[in-house]
Amino acid sequence: MSSENPPSGRQVRRAGSTRLDSYVDRYAARTQGMTASEIRALFSVASRPEVVSLAGGMPNISGLPLDVVAQALHDLVSEHGTTAMQYGSGQGDPVLREQICDVMRLEGIEAHPDDVVVTVGSQQAVDLVTRIFCDPHDVVLCEAPSYVGALGVFRAYECDVVHVEMDRDGLVPSALRDAIATCRAQGRRIKFLYTIPNFHNPAGVTLSAARRAEVLEICREADVLVLEDNPYGLLGFDQEPIRALRADEPDGVIYLGSFSKTFAPGFRVGWVLAPHAVREKLVLAQESATLCPPAFSQMAVSAYLTQHDWQGQIKQFQEMYRERRDAMIDALEDMMPAASRWNVPAGGFYVWLTLPDGLDAKAMLPRAVTARVAYVPGTAFFADGFGAQSMRLSYCYPTPERIREGVRRLTGVIEDELELRATFGTVRGALDHQRGYEAPNTDLS
């Protein structure tokens, strides 16, 4: 008889199993909706120096006054280190919450610091709001296309996403009204409308002033909550900050903000502004998720806002991103095949490009990477697999010269695809025609 210990039941199961994941039967049902985003899958390739990445939405923080930031952090540690490196409030630092109210005032929002909850970036804010409102198969209305990070949250909580049409002026009110009516007729429960009204990610469009009032009225009449995600609102190129939806509907809108785009994403500081009763639930959800948001990050952001001309810094960011936007639009106009269409964003980070008929951005991506250029296929921004003819191009991080080179490489890939299609036709188009299928319009130019 062997003196060695016999293998445990778990070891036996693993040894005899052909599964890649031996824990697959133990996971909660909701994990079936947890999948890696197409953007995450691109990171390892897009980060290579030889690849021009028009994929990621990384803010360009090279213009930050790092000497000022360094001095602020030095003073924070030397003068308030024992507080900054300790546990804090689940709702967030009171001083920072007051400063957040000052930031939101630029968009017409009058709020009390007591109704602000600081979060670990606005991504956590989406998660907390969804956690306290949504049960499995509740409906979340989203623009078509919509932010991939929010779609991942809704999928993880087993929500049913219903997309609502957009055009160059943003969310289409009549489509919103129809979507609400259809869901109600089917007996489905709508929890909220998720919208990015300013310089949309990924579409780059902005909800027009006339439509803002109409969208709010539709949601008010239907008793549908609005979740307004506004990380890019202060990064408009040719105008003062646009009045927030929350400014005109304090009780029916939950507002999400972030310092990731206007200061530095590495601190991971965002916030939720919510009606008082909702605020209480958010604090409880925050405490169960993280106990408290990081005190050091909050106090660092607060010190920056106190000691630096942050509004002047935002103006510098606006000028830098405008230059990059112009470089991308000029390059697209100079190089792209005539049948390609794109919008001209008035702020933010993104251009939404629609390819000539018959081309598939997702299928084309491996050949683009081989040509050393990366983008995000439009399918990443739909919960239902649509968007194959479109792609998101990001101009925020590369230099104008790199942007132009990236568009040159991308144009070459598209022209090669058009030549192949002219020679061999398109299987996808033939199948869609046989099925009588008509894809939704994703041309937002």
Buried (B, 14 or more C-beta within 10 A) or exposed (E): EEEEEEEEEEEEEEEEEEEEEBEEEEEEEEEEBEEEBBBEBBEEBBEEEEBBBBBBBBBBBEEBBEEBBEBBBEEBBEEBEEBBEEEBBBBBBBBBBEBBBEBBEBBBBEBEBEBBBBBBBBBBBBBBBBBBBBEEEBBBBBBBBBBBBBBBBBBBBBBBBBBBBBBBBBBBBEBBBEBBEEBBEEEEEBBBBBBBBBBBBBBBBBBBEEBBBBBBEBBEEBEBBBBBBBBBBBBBBEEEBBBBBBBBBBEBBBBBBBBBBBBBBEBBBBBBBBBEEBBBBBBEBBEEBBEBBBBBBBBBBBBBBEEBEBEEBBEEBBEBBBBBBBBBBBBBEEBBEEEBBBBBBBBBBBBBBBBBEBBBBBBBBEBBBEBBBBBBBBBBBBBEEBBBBBBBBBBBBBEBEBBBBBBBBBBBBBBBBBEBBEEEEBEBBEEBEEEEEEEEEBBBB
